[in-house]
């Protein structure tokens, strides 16, 4: 798929188009483990020396996380991130569409900059003026440039009413925004009729229940002449939900497969009556992996 270019998919090409959709979610997906990183003897030795000779360093876990994050950065894989259990719990909560925060998703750009990747509708962030693509410079006065993605995610979460000040950069301007965390029940799917027999389904992310919501939205629309799937600003999400969305358009067969620690994982479509309508998929620079 090419950025800012819409392409009509005939029924014979729908599988390929939706497969690309799934791959985008797989690469950026939060619902699977990429692998486990062991601790080589040399790294253990270095950490032991630091702990023994630096009296201010008392938390070995902090050093281990820093070593892992440094290894990921050195690997050159821009999509790889390390999520400790606490951060993974936050991300899983986000994928449930029930969470407390300001209503944004974050990503790291190729240059290592923390950016806003999506903004939930009617959230404190949207009402406060946060926009997709904004560069995050500070959270509550703390510089986040060079910080890990997981640590910044934790900083923008909190109890209801917690004040969260963001210093962002937009174009060449720096903007300070004051927001308050609130309980957010976000919907990942929106839909509307764009012409007599063409429908539009917008997918904000692939979270719990997305596939069922997409299926219902399509049934409620008149899509005899075609369907537009809007993935602009979609940061990714759960692989299983993306596969279930793709399954609406793909018959029986393998949708996507990948390997984890040498073990092959296969997601298979089982749909005896897939949709055969023309489909357009819209993406932009903020679409995961696009």
ABEGO torsion letter per residue (X at the ends): XBBGBBBBBBAAAAAAAAAAAAAAAAAABAABBAEBBBBBAAAAAAAAAAAAABAABABAAAAAAAAAAAAAAAAGBAABBBBBAAAAAAAAAAAAGBBBEAGBBBBBBAAGBBBBABBBBGBAAAAAGBBBGBBBABBGGBBABGBBAAAAAAAABEBBGBBBBBBBBBEABBBBBBBBBBBBBBBABBBBBABAABBBBBBABBBBGAAAAAAAAAAABBAAAEBBBBABGBAEEBAAAAAAAAAAABBBEBABBBBBGGBBBBBBBBBABBBABBBBBBBBAABBGX
